Amino acid sequence: MQDHRIRKLVIVGGGTAGWMAAAALRRHFHGGPLEITLVESEEIGTVGVGEATIPTIRGFYQQLGLSDIEVMRATQATCKLGIRFNGWLREGQSFIHPFGHFGQDLRGVPFHHYWRKLAQAGEPTDIADYCLGASLAAAGKFMAPPRNPTSTLSVFDWALHFDAGLFAQLMRRVAEDNGVRRIEGKITKVNLRPEDGFVAWLDLEGGARVEGDLFIDCSGFRGLLIEEALHTGYESWSDLLFCDRAWAVQSEGQGDPPPYTDVTAHSAGWRWRIPLQHRYGNGYVFSSRHISDEDALAELKAAVPDPLLHEPRLIRFNPGRREQVWNKNVIALGLASGFLEPLESTSIALIETGIEKIKALFPDRDFAPELADEFNDWSRREMERVRDFIILHYWANKRRDTAFWRDCNAVTLPDTLQRKIDLFLGRGHFVRYRWEMFAPPSWMAIYAGFELLPSAVDPSLDGVDPKALSAPLAEMRKAVREVVASAPPHQAFLDQYCRPA
Ligand code: FAD
């Protein structure tokens, strides 16, 4: 039998996506005949942003044999318990989307039904008071979640804010130590096989050529292989999500870093503030249809509270996705595969799931078309579901002060999102589709933060006396408060574990 296995895997690009793929795939195919080569150009450089993550990142680097503390030390990271949304519903109001559960389910019925029933009976309470992750974050404290939680009240998770450049360097070290070959050089031409249009080899400046069986395109927004060479096509979602530019700038760190990302609504978009141990990352994501670059820059500069470390950089993007993430013998990963604004820190998480898909559907050299079909279908659904979650944040706002917010509120929702909202607002039902990154607690956090609440609760509660709920729910809030009171400040955690010895 002929051996059709892929022998040469070429990764194009050495940003976060390229080096994450190199490190993870080298480990996955450890000891086998697969050669992995990564080509990158220092002169072209990387996008240089991407500092807020979601908890899946920890599972990703733990699979590479790295501990939380090793990664935190190597990347000047801080802990992230969630995202604080400021001024999204209306000016002056904030809420946290935590990585954690709310309350404790009773008699097999999700907690939020009891919470609503109590409120409908005249005792409204803040749902965040039933969530340990949200309450720790609000108090500026941090502790690792218990390993064997005795109740859903103590179920929460955490992620990192890290320096993107240092994280890519760490991934590079892991990849190279395990045998990935790195080639420094600018790719000047992508050569296709005349018979089927598959990529055959890359020409580099200076005359070298790099051949491969399978290419992973991590070349950033331009999509050097997937778009410039294969003309795959891009589905833009700019009619649903208006933001298409960002000013990004780093600033000096001042004060203790909070254990959450701040995202603050502005006149034509929103501003991120990401605390690291040695500095802050800041940026204004905005809609060029609603504000000029100059005015957006002025808004950003006026809002960042600490001295800037350099002049802000403008980044342009087109929200959407590559129509086929896998086309012929090229698989796009990272920005080359599409982009959704970083409101829920999903891009790096999509790189992780992209790598999982590559592992799960790794082809032979005969490239069975069903592999690419499955990969593309899975990628599309996953990305559409993230898109829907992000649209919800814009659509649900109650700000009417600028054209931007009014236009966001007037968007026609995709059917998939409308259905979710209808089900929730009816009787508090959640549906979770396949390949969905965000579980019901995340949707709950956003619904509650935007005061989108069900008009009725689960019918099994019809016989429950709301007054009887007052005491058990007060107990839950008390249990959360007691743990928060005994937890150390986030800064104390960093001082203890993350300072160089
Ligand atoms: P890049 O970093 O652009 O890397 C591209 C690579 O390709 C570089 O090494 C470059 O040298 C190489 N290359 C390109 N052309 C050539 C050539 N001709 N020859 C050789 N090499 C070439 N994600 C999150 O998860 N959280 C966040 O908080 C977050 N914030 C973001 C904020 C903004 C404003 C933007 C735009 C993105 C953000 N992201 C975030 C996304 C995140 O930055 C990216 O997903 C991540 O950095 C991966 O980028 P990349 O590796 O795909 O591309």
Residues whose N, C-alpha, C, O or C-beta is under 5 A from the ligand:
A	BS01	FAD	V12 G13 G14 G15 T16 A17 G18 V39 E40 S41 I44 G45 T46 V47 G48 V49 G50 E51 A52 T53 G185 K186 I187 C218 S219 G220 A246 I315 L333 G334 L335 A336 P342 S345 T346 S347 I348 A349
